[in-house]
Amino acid sequence: MGCSVTCTEPDPLSPRSPSEELPNLEDLTISQSLPVLEALPVAEQHTDSGQPSQSEENDIPSSDSDTASLDDYDWESPICTGDNKAIKTYDSMYQYRNQMSYKLFLEEEAGLSEDKHELIFSQDCEMRWVGGRNRVSNGLKIDISMTEEFSDRYLSEKSKRMEKPPFSNNQAMFLMPLKGNPWYGYIQTVYATRPCHCNMEQRYCGKKCTFPYNNDPKLLKVFIRLYDWDQKYIPSHQAVKTLRILPASVGVSRAFRAMAIHPSPTMYTMLMGNDIIVQKIPDLELEYSGTNFNNSQKDAIKSVMGNTVTILQGPPGTGKTSTITEMITQLLKNNVYPILVVAASNTAVDNIAEKLLPQYSDVMLRIVSGAKEAEYKSDHILNRICLHKIVYDLMPVYIQQLIDKLNDPKSFITNEESKTIMNARNPISEELVASRKVLLCTTVVSGGGQFKKVEKVPVVIMDEATQTAEYASLIPLSLFDVGKIVLVGDQKQLSGFSEVPGLEVSLFERIIANGTYTPTLMLDTQYRMHPAISEFPRIKFYNRSLQNGTSGKYSDGLPENPVTFWDTRGQHEESPTILLNSKDKHYSFSNLGEAELVKQVLVYLIYEKQIERSKIGVISPYGGQRSIISSILAKDTRVNPEGSEVHFQEDRDPLNQKKPVTIHIVSDITIASIDAYQGREKDYIVMSCVRSNEENKIGFLKDGRRLNVALTRARHGLILIGDVRCLKEGDDLWKSYMAFLKARGYLFRGSDFKYE
């Protein structure tokens, strides 16, 4: 959906600068000035929170000077959040591959730890280039002594006991010279040997050689071949000696493998972005499985049946999951299968799987990464359709015992036992995947070995297409012979995050920006939010093209006006915060005063309004505030009467090796960042805005997509806590929202929360 007004929002196709959300640290030393939160914070770490005493709160002046400027402010003018004027196209696959390769290198390089221990240095190994000097189709041979120090850098204790190599076939590798751009390659062969007294290499030393030097470290033999599109001259002999090698993550390696495949005409058109293809809704008479589909949903379903490509915008609460489920139903009715359903997060995949489960459990398969298998236990609703569970049940008892041992963090298995498991399990896994009609997994998992026997996929449906980085989209769309492509997303909501310019942009967003497929279909009726909650997003972000499908009439006891903004009047200042985890540290913000007000709101909702804890969610823009709130709630006997510990949930697939999306749960109340809550909903949402400072800086709260996500998570009630002055002065969009709140009478000031 285009927008004719002038864009004043940050360009959504430009990189989100991480520094924009960080405190000014020029005059601060970390050890002296910033609270450091390890795991969960405690309130005492924030000694200068700006939280007023009870008497100070009672003395807050009653003047409306902070909001006087909002009276005549035009809040109804739409903005262009998510609509981009900077169109990115490509002239050839050669250009596309080289530019994408360099971006992926920058992404992996940005993820290195401070000591860069992930790199392979020249002192770790012997390197030599083999082949001629004029072509890059030759490669780099590497001999690595598997010393204890080297093994510790790449392998867990469990992997070392299994004698697993630290690298794998087809893993992408970046060959980094001291100056200039890297070479892009992949591992063609990798195996371990032991040096023998006869100086002969023996891959399985000890079987052919009577006197191997068993006390010497193994020698890892790696051969890296360059990708065909890397046309740079091969490094000189001297340059080879100084190369550093950066092994790529699983997700990036699978994206490289997908890029190496010659694209279909459909994929070529999508990736280049130079053509405009007019799509028509076919005139089909379909017998729908339900009677409640609106016209926009029916058009989307018909498009999938009649078009090769369907680009579907699904604003919040418009029934994306139900629409996708009906697409699958109609395709199966017409004997179109297998259907591959993917998304960036496991939550989105599970939502679709749960909708399909009652009718299609016998023909569907949920495939999760090995690191996620433990989360799908026998009590999980999807357990019976999970690949790993079905395969486990088909194994003989002794193999099951080995698998149990493998999955036990305290147990170890040998290399031979590991091979026994793989030899028994892999063929059955491959057969099951090849035989099912509906396959559901994350985008990265779709590039796994389980799909080895899947040659043709008539349809790929990608949910959360806006949150899926373009390189990750290539995995399901390029690795198979794909007939139809369905991308479902919303450019008005948040995309992924990357520090590399342009890499956070999804293929969905680029297609919308380029106008490759026109017109873009949009689901136009929201069924989630009370009309008072949806009013501002519908007008401001969707230019009134989104309708309400709810009346707003709910049970007695709920407030007549469900939106409330509790203005702190600058009495609770923000604090810069450092979050530490096992790998790195990053800067964030917290606001202890607002966290205490969140607790007050929750106590009111639970005890005055009798709202179940499981129906309440707490969101904040910053991870630092999420941790502060979790800590405070866990210690409060009214919110957490049983004294339960904070429970952590992580979404996104660990194969990406990116920062996981972490959600905290305290006594059934979920606490998360706004970004983590995208795709989720609760009856009641309480939001802490955090930012409150004299300079009126609000950082990445200026991103309209983040505000859109925050305002559209609640069904029945939305309560926000923040500093009106700071927010309205910090950004015109927030000024519009404050003007809307004042015009509707939703602003609240006082020391004791009320929600009538």
C-alpha positions in Angstrom: 0.0 0.0 0.0 1.6 3.2 -1.1 1.4 6.6 0.7 1.3 10.0 -0.9 2.4 12.1 2.1 5.9 13.2 2.8 8.0 10.8 4.8 9.6 12.2 7.9 10.2 8.8 9.5 13.6 7.1 9.5 14.2 5.2 6.3 13.2 1.6 7.1 15.5 0.3 4.5 18.5 2.1 6.0 20.3 0.5 8.9 19.1 1.1 12.4 22.1 2.6 14.1 22.8 0.8 17.3 24.3 4.0 18.7 21.0 5.8 18.5 19.6 3.8 21.4 22.7 4.0 23.5 23.5 6.5 26.3 26.2 9.2 25.7 29.2 7.6 27.3 31.8 10.2 26.4 32.2 11.4 30.0 31.3 8.1 31.7 33.4 5.2 32.8 31.6 1.9 32.8 32.8 0.9 36.2 31.8 4.2 37.8 28.7 5.4 36.2 26.6 2.6 34.6 24.6 0.0 36.5 25.7 -3.5 35.4 23.0 -6.1 35.2 24.2 -9.7 35.3 21.4 -12.1 34.6 18.6 -10.4 36.5 19.1 -7.0 38.1 18.3 -5.9 41.6 16.7 -2.6 42.5 19.7 -1.6 44.6 21.9 -1.4 41.5 20.1 1.7 40.5 20.8 4.2 43.2 19.9 7.3 41.2 16.6 6.2 39.7 14.9 9.5 40.0 12.0 7.9 41.9 10.2 10.5 44.0 9.0 9.8 47.5 5.2 9.5 48.2 5.1 13.2 49.3 6.9 14.3 46.2 4.3 12.5 44.1 1.5 14.2 45.9 3.2 17.6 45.2 3.2 17.1 41.4 1.7 20.4 40.0 -1.7 20.2 38.4 -0.8 22.5 35.5 -1.4 21.2 32.0 1.6 23.1 30.5 3.3 19.9 29.4 0.3 19.1 27.2 -1.0 22.5 26.2 0.7 22.3 22.8 -1.2 19.1 22.0 -4.7 20.8 21.9 -4.6 21.8 18.2 -2.1 19.3 17.0 -3.2 17.4 13.8 -2.6 13.8 14.9 -4.7 12.2 12.1 -2.3 12.9 9.2 -0.9 9.5 8.1 2.8 8.8 8.0 4.9 6.6 5.7 6.3 4.2 8.2 7.4 1.1 6.3 6.9 2.7 2.8 10.3 3.3 1.3 11.4 5.5 -1.5 14.9 4.1 -1.8 14.5 1.2 -4.2 17.2 -1.4 -4.4 17.6 -3.4 -7.6 20.3 -5.5 -9.1 21.5 -6.0 -12.7 22.8 -9.5 -12.5 23.1 -12.5 -10.2 26.9 -11.9 -10.2 26.3 -8.4 -8.7 23.7 -9.8 -6.3 25.9 -12.6 -5.0 29.0 -10.4 -4.5 27.1 -7.7 -2.7 25.2 -10.1 -0.5 28.4 -12.1 0.2 30.2 -9.0 1.5 27.2 -8.0 3.7 27.2 -11.5 5.2 30.9 -11.2 5.9 30.3 -7.9 7.7 27.5 -9.5 9.7 29.7 -12.4 10.8 32.6 -10.1 11.5 30.4 -7.9 13.7 29.5 -10.9 15.8 33.1 -11.7 16.7 33.9 -11.6 20.4 36.4 -9.0 21.7 39.3 -11.4 21.6 38.3 -12.7 18.1 38.9 -16.3 19.3 36.5 -17.5 16.5 39.1 -16.8 13.8 41.6 -19.3 12.6 45.0 -17.6 12.5 48.2 -18.5 10.6 49.8 -19.7 13.8 47.0 -22.2 14.3 47.7 -24.1 11.1 49.7 -24.5 7.9 48.0 -23.0 4.8 48.9 -23.4 1.1 47.2 -22.6 -2.1 46.8 -25.4 -4.6 46.2 -25.1 -8.3 46.9 -22.5 -10.9 47.3 -18.7 -10.4 44.8 -17.5 -13.0 41.5 -19.0 -11.8 39.8 -19.1 -8.5 38.3 -22.5 -9.0 41.3 -24.0 -7.0 41.5 -23.8 -3.3 43.2 -23.5 0.0 44.5 -26.5 1.9 44.7 -26.1 5.7 46.4 -28.5 8.2 45.3 -27.7 11.8 46.9 -29.3 14.8 43.9 -30.2 17.1 45.6 -29.1 20.3 43.5 -28.8 23.5 43.6 -25.0 23.2 42.2 -25.1 19.6 39.6 -27.6 20.4 38.3 -25.6 23.4 37.7 -22.6 21.1 35.3 -24.5 18.8 34.0 -27.6 20.6 31.9 -28.3 23.7 33.2 -31.1 26.0 30.4 -33.3 24.6 31.5 -32.8 21.0 35.1 -33.4 22.0 34.2 -36.8 23.5 32.4 -37.6 20.3 35.5 -36.6 18.3 33.4 -34.3 16.2 35.4 -32.0 13.8 34.9 -28.3 14.6 33.9 -27.6 11.0 31.7 -29.4 8.5 31.4 -30.0 4.8 29.7 -27.1 2.9 30.3 -24.7 5.8 31.0 -21.2 4.4 34.4 -19.7 5.2 35.7 -16.1 4.8 39.4 -15.8 3.9 40.5 -12.5 5.3 43.6 -10.8 4.0 45.4 -8.1 6.1 44.0 -5.5 3.6 41.1 -5.5 1.2 37.9 -7.6 0.9 37.8 -11.3 1.8 37.5 -14.3 -0.5 34.3 -16.4 -0.1 34.7 -20.1 0.0 33.2 -23.3 1.5 34.6 -26.5 2.9 34.7 -29.2 0.3 36.4 -31.8 2.5 37.3 -32.1 6.1 38.7 -35.0 8.0 41.1 -35.8 10.9 44.3 -37.9 10.8 47.0 -38.9 13.2 50.7 -38.6 12.4 52.4 -42.0 12.3 56.0 -43.1 12.8 56.2 -43.9 9.1 55.1 -40.3 8.3 52.1 -41.6 6.4 48.7 -39.9 6.7 46.1 -42.4 7.9 42.5 -41.1 8.0 41.7 -44.0 10.4 45.2 -44.3 11.9 45.6 -47.4 13.9 43.8 -49.7 11.5 46.6 -49.7 8.9 49.6 -48.5 10.9 50.9 -50.6 13.7 52.7 -47.8 15.6 50.7 -44.6 15.4 51.7 -41.7 17.6 48.6 -41.8 19.7 49.8 -39.1 22.1 50.1 -36.5 19.4 47.2 -34.2 18.6 45.1 -35.1 15.6 45.7 -33.2 12.4 42.6 -31.7 10.8 42.8 -31.6 7.0 40.5 -28.9 5.5 40.1 -28.0 1.8 38.3 -24.7 1.0 37.1 -24.1 -2.5 36.0 -20.6 -3.6 32.6 -19.9 -4.9 32.4 -19.4 -8.6 31.2 -15.8 -8.4 34.3 -14.7 -6.4 36.4 -13.5 -9.3 39.2 -11.9 -7.4 42.8 -13.0 -8.1 43.9 -15.7 -5.8 46.2 -14.6 -2.9 50.0 -14.5 -3.4 52.2 -16.9 -1.5 53.0 -14.2 1.1 49.3 -13.2 1.4 48.4 -16.9 2.2 50.7 -16.8 5.1 48.9 -13.9 6.7 45.3 -15.0 6.0 42.8 -15.2 8.8 39.8 -17.5 8.4 36.3 -16.7 9.7 34.0 -19.8 9.8 30.4 -18.8 9.0 27.4 -19.7 11.1 25.0 -22.4 10.1 22.4 -19.9 8.8 24.9 -18.0 6.8 26.4 -21.2 5.4 23.0 -22.4 4.2 22.3 -19.0 2.6 25.6 -19.3 0.7 24.6 -22.7 -0.5 21.2 -21.3 -1.6 22.9 -18.4 -3.5 25.1 -20.9 -5.3 22.1 -22.5 -7.0 21.0 -21.1 -10.3 17.7 -19.3 -9.5 14.4 -20.1 -11.2 12.9 -17.4 -13.5 10.5 -16.5 -10.6 13.3 -16.1 -8.1 15.4 -14.2 -10.5 12.6 -11.7 -11.0 12.1 -11.3 -7.3 15.8 -10.9 -6.5 16.6 -8.4 -9.3 13.6 -6.2 -8.7 13.6 -4.6 -12.2 10.3 -5.9 -13.6 6.7 -5.0 -12.6 4.3 -7.9 -12.8 0.6 -7.2 -12.5 -1.2 -9.8 -10.5 -4.9 -10.6 -10.9 -7.2 -12.3 -8.5 -8.5 -15.4 -10.3 -12.3 -15.8 -10.6 -12.5 -19.0 -8.7 -15.4 -20.6 -6.8 -13.9 -22.2 -3.7 -15.6 -24.1 -1.0 -14.1 -22.7 2.2 -13.7 -24.8 5.3 -15.2 -21.9 7.4 -17.8 -19.3 6.8 -16.2 -16.3 8.4 -13.6 -15.3 5.9 -13.9 -11.7 4.8 -13.4 -10.6 1.2 -9.7 -9.6 1.6 -8.9 -13.1 3.1 -10.8 -14.8 0.3 -8.8 -12.8 -2.3 -5.6 -13.8 -0.7 -6.6 -17.5 -0.8 -7.7 -17.2 -4.4 -4.4 -15.5 -5.3 -2.4 -18.5 -4.0 -4.5 -20.9 -6.1 -4.1 -18.9 -9.3 -0.8 -17.0 -9.1 2.8 -18.1 -9.0 3.7 -15.4 -6.4 1.4 -13.9 -3.7 2.7 -11.0 -1.6 0.3 -10.5 1.3 0.4 -7.7 3.8 -1.1 -8.7 7.1 -1.6 -5.9 9.7 -1.9 -6.8 13.4 -4.9 -9.0 14.3 -6.2 -9.5 10.7 -6.2 -13.3 10.8 -3.0 -14.1 9.0 -2.7 -17.5 10.7 -6.3 -18.5 9.8 -5.8 -17.3 6.2 -2.6 -19.3 5.8 -4.3 -22.4 7.3 -7.1 -22.0 4.7 -4.5 -21.6 1.9 -3.0 -25.0 2.9 -6.5 -26.6 3.1 -7.4 -25.4 -0.4 -4.0 -26.6 -1.8 -4.4 -30.0 -0.3 -7.9 -30.3 -1.7 -6.4 -29.8 -5.1 -3.6 -32.4 -4.4 -0.9 -29.8 -4.4 1.8 -30.9 -2.0 4.3 -31.1 -0.3 3.7 -27.6 1.2 6.7 -26.1 3.0 5.6 -23.6 5.7 8.4 -21.5 7.3 8.9 -18.5 9.5 11.7 -16.7 11.3 10.5 -17.8 14.8 9.3 -21.1 16.2 6.3 -19.3 17.7 4.9 -18.3 14.3 5.5 -21.9 12.9 3.8 -23.4 16.0 0.8 -21.1 15.7 0.1 -22.4 12.2 0.9 -26.0 13.1 -1.6 -25.8 16.0 -4.3 -24.5 13.7 -3.7 -27.4 11.2 -3.3 -30.1 13.9 -7.0 -31.2 14.4 -7.5 -31.9 10.7 -4.1 -32.8 9.2 -2.0 -34.4 12.0 -1.5 -37.6 9.9 0.1 -35.7 6.9 2.0 -32.9 8.6 5.5 -32.8 10.2 7.0 -30.3 12.6 10.8 -30.2 12.2 12.8 -28.4 14.8 16.5 -27.9 15.3 18.4 -30.3 17.6 18.9 -27.5 20.1 15.1 -27.0 20.3 14.0 -30.6 20.6 14.0 -30.6 24.4 11.3 -27.9 24.4 8.8 -30.2 22.5 8.3 -32.8 25.3 5.4 -35.2 25.6 3.2 -32.5 27.2 3.7 -30.2 24.2 0.6 -30.0 21.9 2.8 -30.6 18.8 4.9 -33.4 20.3 3.2 -36.2 18.3 3.9 -34.6 14.9 7.5 -33.7 15.6 10.0 -35.4 13.4 12.5 -36.2 16.3 9.7 -37.8 18.4 8.3 -39.9 15.6 11.8 -41.1 14.6 12.7 -41.9 18.3 9.6 -44.1 18.6 10.6 -46.0 15.5 14.1 -46.8 16.9 15.0 -50.0 18.6 15.5 -49.8 22.4 19.3 -49.7 22.3 19.3 -46.8 19.9 16.7 -45.0 22.1 19.1 -45.5 25.0 22.0 -43.9 23.0 19.8 -41.0 22.0 18.8 -40.5 25.7 22.5 -40.5 26.6 23.2 -38.0 23.8 20.5 -35.6 25.0 21.6 -35.9 28.7 23.8 -32.8 29.4 25.7 -34.8 32.0 26.4 -37.9 29.8 28.8 -38.5 27.0 28.8 -40.8 24.0 31.7 -42.0 21.8 32.3 -41.3 18.2 31.2 -44.8 17.3 28.0 -44.4 19.3 27.3 -41.1 17.5 27.7 -42.8 14.1 25.4 -45.6 15.2 22.7 -43.1 16.0 23.1 -41.2 12.7 23.2 -44.4 10.6 19.9 -45.5 12.3 18.1 -42.2 12.5 19.0 -40.2 9.3 17.5 -42.6 6.6 14.2 -42.7 8.5 14.2 -38.9 9.0 14.8 -38.3 5.3 12.0 -40.8 4.3 9.5 -39.2 6.7 10.2 -35.7 5.5 9.9 -36.8 1.8 6.6 -38.5 2.5 4.6 -35.9 4.4 2.3 -33.3 2.7 2.8 -30.4 5.0 6.3 -29.6 6.4 6.7 -26.9 9.1 10.0 -25.4 10.3 12.0 -22.2 10.6 13.6 -20.7 7.5 17.1 -21.9 8.6 16.1 -25.4 9.5 14.7 -25.8 6.0 18.2 -26.1 4.7 19.0 -29.1 6.9 20.0 -32.6 5.9 16.5 -34.0 6.7 15.3 -32.5 3.4 17.9 -34.4 1.3 15.3 -36.5 -0.5 12.9 -33.6 -1.1 13.4 -32.6 -4.7 10.4 -30.5 -5.6 8.2 -28.3 -3.4 5.1 -27.0 -5.2 4.5 -24.3 -2.6 6.5 -22.4 0.0 4.5 -20.3 2.4 6.6 -17.9 4.5 5.0 -16.2 7.5 6.8 -13.3 9.3 8.4 -12.5 5.9 9.2 -9.0 7.2 11.2 -10.3 10.1 13.1 -12.8 7.9 16.4 -11.4 6.6 16.7 -11.7 2.9 19.6 -14.1 3.0 17.6 -16.4 5.3 14.7 -16.2 2.8 16.9 -17.7 0.1 17.2 -21.0 2.0 13.6 -22.3 1.5 13.1 -20.4 -1.7 16.2 -21.5 -3.6 17.2 -24.9 -2.3 14.2 -26.7 -3.7 12.4 -26.7 -7.1 9.6 -24.3 -5.9 6.4 -23.8 -7.8 4.5 -21.2 -5.9 5.8 -18.6 -3.4 3.6 -17.0 -0.7 5.2 -14.2 1.4 3.1 -12.9 4.3 4.3 -9.9 6.3 3.8 -6.3 7.2 6.2 -3.6 6.3 4.6 -1.3 8.9 5.9 -3.5 11.6 9.5 -4.3 12.7 11.9 -6.1 10.5 15.0 -7.9 11.7 18.0 -6.2 13.2 21.5 -5.9 11.7 24.4 -3.6 12.2 25.2 -4.0 8.5 23.6 -1.4 6.2 20.8 -3.0 4.2 21.1 -6.5 5.6 18.1 -6.0 8.0 15.9 -5.4 5.0 13.7 -8.4 4.2 13.0 -9.7 0.7 9.3 -8.8 1.4 10.2 -5.2 2.1 12.3 -4.9 -1.0 9.6 -6.4 -3.2 7.1 -3.9 -1.8 9.5 -1.0 -2.3 10.3 -2.1 -5.9 6.7 -2.6 -6.7 7.6 -5.9 -8.3 4.2 -7.5 -7.8 1.2 -5.2 -8.0 -1.2 -4.6 -6.5 -0.1 -5.8 -3.1 -2.8 -7.7 -1.3 -3.7 -6.6 2.2 -5.9 -8.2 4.9 -8.1 -5.2 5.7 -10.1 -6.2 8.9 -8.6 -6.5 12.4 -10.3 -8.8 14.9 -7.9 -8.4 17.9 -8.2 -5.0 19.4 -10.9 -3.0 21.1 -11.7 -0.1 18.6 -10.3 2.4 21.1 -6.9 0.6 21.0 -6.8 0.2 17.2 -7.9 3.8 16.4 -4.6 5.5 16.3 -2.7 2.7 14.5 -5.5 2.3 11.9 -5.4 6.0 11.1 -1.8 6.9 11.5 0.0 3.8 10.2 -2.6 2.2 7.8 -4.2 5.4 6.5 -7.7 4.2 7.4 -7.4 1.2 5.1 -7.7 -1.1 8.1 -11.2 -1.7 9.4 -12.4 -2.9 12.8 -14.0 -6.3 13.0 -14.8 -6.0 16.7 -17.5 -4.0 18.5 -15.6 -3.3 21.7 -18.5 -4.7 23.8 -17.0 -7.0 26.4 -18.1 -8.3 29.8 -19.0 -6.1 32.8 -16.2 -4.7 34.9 -13.9 -3.8 32.0 -13.2 -0.1 31.5 -15.3 1.8 29.1 -12.2 3.5 27.6 -9.5 0.8 27.7 -6.5 3.0 26.8 -4.7 4.9 29.5 -1.3 6.7 29.5 0.1 7.3 33.0 2.2 10.5 32.7 5.2 10.4 35.1 5.8 14.2 34.5 9.6 13.6 34.4 9.7 12.4 38.0 11.3 9.1 37.1 14.5 9.6 35.1 16.1 6.9 33.0 19.4 5.3 33.8 22.0 4.0 31.3 22.6 0.3 32.0 25.0 -2.4 30.9 23.6 -5.9 30.3 26.0 -8.7 30.6 25.7 -12.3 29.4 28.1 -15.2 28.9 29.5 -13.8 25.7 29.4 -10.1 25.6 27.9 -6.9 27.0 25.7 -4.3 25.5 24.3 -1.0 26.6 20.6 -0.4 27.4 18.3 1.9 29.4 16.2 1.2 32.5 13.9 3.3 34.6 13.4 2.0 38.2 10.6 4.5 38.9 8.6 3.3 36.0 9.2 -0.3 37.0 7.7 0.4 40.4 4.6 1.9 38.7 4.3 -1.1 36.5 4.1 -3.2 39.6 1.4 -0.9 41.0 -0.6 -1.3 37.8 -0.3 -5.1 37.9 -1.4 -5.3 41.5 -4.5 -3.1 40.6 -5.3 -5.3 37.6 -4.9 -8.6 39.5 -6.8 -7.6 42.7 -9.1 -4.8 41.7 -10.1 -6.0 38.3 -9.7 -9.7 38.9 -7.7 -10.3 35.7 -5.8 -13.5 35.5 -2.0 -13.1 35.4 -1.7 -15.2 32.2 -3.8 -12.6 30.4 -1.3 -9.8 31.1 1.8 -8.9 29.2 4.4 -6.3 30.1 6.5 -4.7 27.3 9.3 -2.2 27.2 11.6 -0.9 24.4 14.7 -1.9 26.3 16.1 -5.2 27.6 17.5 -3.4 30.7 14.0 -2.4 31.7 12.7 -5.9 31.0 15.2 -7.3 33.5 14.5 -4.6 36.1 10.8 -5.3 36.0 11.2 -9.0 36.1 13.4 -8.7 39.2 10.9 -6.4 41.0 7.9 -8.6 40.2 9.6 -11.8 41.3 10.3 -10.3 44.7 6.8 -8.9 45.2 4.5 -11.3 47.2 1.3 -9.8 45.7 2.3 -10.3 42.1 4.3 -13.5 42.8 2.7 -15.0 45.9 4.3 -18.4 45.4 7.8 -16.9 45.1 8.5 -18.6 41.8 11.8 -17.9 39.9 11.9 -16.0 36.7 11.4 -18.3 33.8 13.1 -17.6 30.5 11.9 -18.4 27.0 14.0 -17.9 23.9 12.7 -17.7 20.4 14.3 -17.6 17.0 16.3 -20.5 15.8 19.7 -21.0 17.5 21.2 -22.1 14.2 21.3 -18.4 13.3 23.7 -17.8 16.2 22.2 -14.4 16.6 21.0 -12.8 19.9 17.9 -14.8 20.8 14.6 -13.1 21.5 14.2 -13.5 25.3 10.9 -13.4 27.2 10.8 -13.4 31.0 7.8 -15.0 32.8 7.0 -14.3 36.4 3.9 -16.0 37.9 2.4 -16.4 34.4 3.0 -12.7 33.5 5.2 -12.3 30.4 7.7 -9.5 30.4 9.6 -8.7 27.1 10.9 -6.1 24.8 8.6 -4.7 22.1 10.6 -6.5 19.5 10.2 -9.8 21.2 6.4 -9.3 21.5 5.9 -8.9 17.7 3.6 -11.7 16.6 2.2 -12.1 20.2 -0.9 -10.7 21.9 -2.5 -10.5 25.4 -5.8 -9.3 26.8 -4.0 -6.6 28.7 -0.6 -5.0 27.9 1.3 -2.7 30.2 4.1 -0.7 28.6 7.0 1.1 30.2 8.3 3.7 27.8 11.6 4.2 29.9 13.0 7.3 28.3 12.9 10.4 30.5 15.6 13.0 30.3 16.1 16.8 30.0 17.4 16.6 26.5 14.2 14.8 25.3 16.1 12.1 23.6 14.1 8.9 22.9 16.5 6.9 20.7 15.0 4.1 18.7 11.5 4.8 20.0 11.4 7.2 17.0 11.0 4.2 14.8 7.3 4.2 13.9 7.2 0.5 13.3 8.2 -0.1 16.9 5.4 2.1 18.2 3.0 0.3 15.8 4.0 -3.1 17.3 3.7 -1.8 20.9 0.2 -0.3 20.4 -1.2 -3.4 18.7 -0.5 -6.2 21.1 -3.5 -5.7 23.5 -7.0 -7.1 22.9 -9.0 -5.4 25.7 -6.8 -3.0 27.6 -3.6 -0.9 26.9 -1.8 0.9 29.7 1.3 3.0 29.0 3.6 4.6 31.5 6.0 7.3 30.5 7.1 10.9 30.4 4.7 12.8 28.1 7.0 15.9 27.8 10.1 13.9 26.8 8.2 11.7 24.3 6.3 14.5 22.6 9.3 16.7 22.3 11.5 13.9 21.2 9.6 12.9 18.1 6.7 14.2 16.0 5.1 10.8 15.8 5.0 10.5 19.6 3.6 14.1 19.7 0.8 12.9 17.4 0.1 10.0 19.8 0.1 12.3 22.8 -2.3 14.6 21.0 -4.6 11.7 20.3 -4.5 10.5 23.9 -5.3 14.0 25.2 -8.1 14.5 22.6 -9.7 11.2 23.7 -9.2 11.9 27.4 -6.8 9.0 27.9 -4.0 10.8 29.7 -3.9 10.1 33.5 -1.9 11.9 36.2 -1.8 11.0 39.8 0.0 9.0 42.4 -2.5 6.1 42.7 -3.4 4.3 39.5 -7.0 4.1 38.5 -8.5 2.3 35.5 -12.2 2.9 35.3 
